[in-house]
């Protein structure tokens, strides 16, 4: 389990259960930014790439 607190909003804490810390971060980012189209294209591309790595990583464990 990982606890993630956003620096701009410290009273908001997200608790994510994931096998590894990197998985927890990826899950939290997907949840926060899933529908945020205001992000710059390079940031969205980076998040999409991280999603692809996380999805491939999880499927490889199976």
N, C-alpha and C positions, 0 to 999 in steps of 0.2 A: 504494500500500500504506500502511496506517495501523497504528500500534502503539498499543494501548490497555492501560493498566495500572490496575487497580482500587486506589483509595487504601487500602482496608482490608486488601488482600491484595497488597502490592507484588511479591511473588515470583511472582505469576500474571500473565502477559502474554498478551494475545490479539493475534494478527497477522491482520489482515483485508485481503484484496485487494479493492479496490473502486475504481471510477473517480474518486470524489470522497470527501473526508473525511466529508461528511454521510452518504453511503451507507455508509461503514465503520461509523460510529457506530450507524446504524439496524440494520445487520446484527448488530453485537455485542449491542445491546440485545435484539433478537429472540431471539438465541441464549441469552442469559443469563436472560431473564425469560419465555420462551415458556410454561413450565409453572408458573410461580410464582404461585399463586392467593392467596398471602398479601399481595400488594401491595394497597394501598388502591385502591378503585374509580376514583378520579380519576387515579391514576398509570397504571392499566391502560388507561383511556380515552385518555389522552394518548399512550401507546405505540401503541395501535390507530390513532389518528389519524396518528401519524408513519409507521406502516406503510403506511397508505393513501396518504399523500403520496409516500413512497418508491416504492411500487409504481406509482402513476400517473406519477411522474417517469421511471422506468425505461421504462415502456411508451411514453411519449411520445417517447423518444429513438429507438425502433426504426425 
